[in-house]
Amino acid sequence: MVGKGLALCRLCLSGTSLEDVFEATDMNDLIFNLLAITITKSDSHPSKICQGCIKTLSDFRDYRERCLEV
């Protein structure tokens, strides 16, 4: 199990270019809406995600929106 104190990405376990989910605008909502993963300040897992996962989430959100427009 990965603990909250470790500086790792919550999604891919990368240790580089991390951003706090609660400081990034709408990132927690995006993770929940796209992946159905609930992140809370009180859970025991890391609350940071890496830039690679942020990019992947953003790309997937855009892809999902394009698919819904068709």
C-alpha positions in Angstrom: 0.0 0.0 0.0 1.2 3.5 -0.9 1.1 5.9 2.0 0.0 9.5 2.1 3.4 10.7 3.1 5.2 9.5 0.0 5.7 11.9 -2.9 4.1 9.8 -5.6 1.4 10.3 -8.2 -1.9 8.9 -7.0 -2.6 7.4 -10.4 0.6 6.1 -11.8 3.1 6.2 -8.9 5.5 8.5 -10.7 7.6 10.6 -8.4 8.2 13.6 -10.8 6.4 16.8 -11.6 3.7 16.4 -8.9 0.8 18.7 -8.3 -1.6 18.5 -5.4 -5.1 17.4 -6.5 -6.7 19.9 -4.1 -4.7 22.9 -5.3 -5.2 22.2 -9.0 -8.4 23.8 -10.4 -11.2 21.1 -10.8 -8.6 18.3 -10.8 -10.3 16.3 -8.1 -13.7 16.5 -10.0 -12.0 15.6 -13.2 -10.5 12.4 -11.7 -13.8 11.4 -10.2 -15.8 12.2 -13.4 -13.5 10.3 -15.7 -12.1 7.5 -13.5 -14.6 7.2 -10.7 -11.8 7.6 -8.2 -12.7 9.5 -5.1 -9.8 11.4 -3.4 -10.3 13.0 0.0 -8.0 14.8 2.2 -8.5 12.2 4.9 -7.7 9.1 2.9 -4.4 7.3 3.4 -3.2 7.6 -0.3 -1.2 10.3 -2.0 -3.1 13.4 -3.0 -0.7 14.4 -5.8 -0.7 13.6 -9.5 2.0 14.0 -12.0 2.0 16.2 -15.1 1.8 13.1 -17.4 -1.4 12.0 -15.7 -2.8 15.6 -15.8 -2.1 15.6 -19.6 -3.7 12.2 -20.1 -6.8 13.3 -18.1 -7.1 16.5 -20.1 -6.7 14.6 -23.4 -9.3 12.0 -22.3 -11.7 14.7 -21.2 -11.4 16.4 -24.6 -11.8 13.0 -26.4 -14.9 12.2 -24.3 -16.4 15.6 -25.1 -15.8 15.1 -28.8 -17.5 11.6 -28.7 -20.5 13.0 -26.9 -20.9 15.7 -29.6 -21.3 13.1 -32.4 
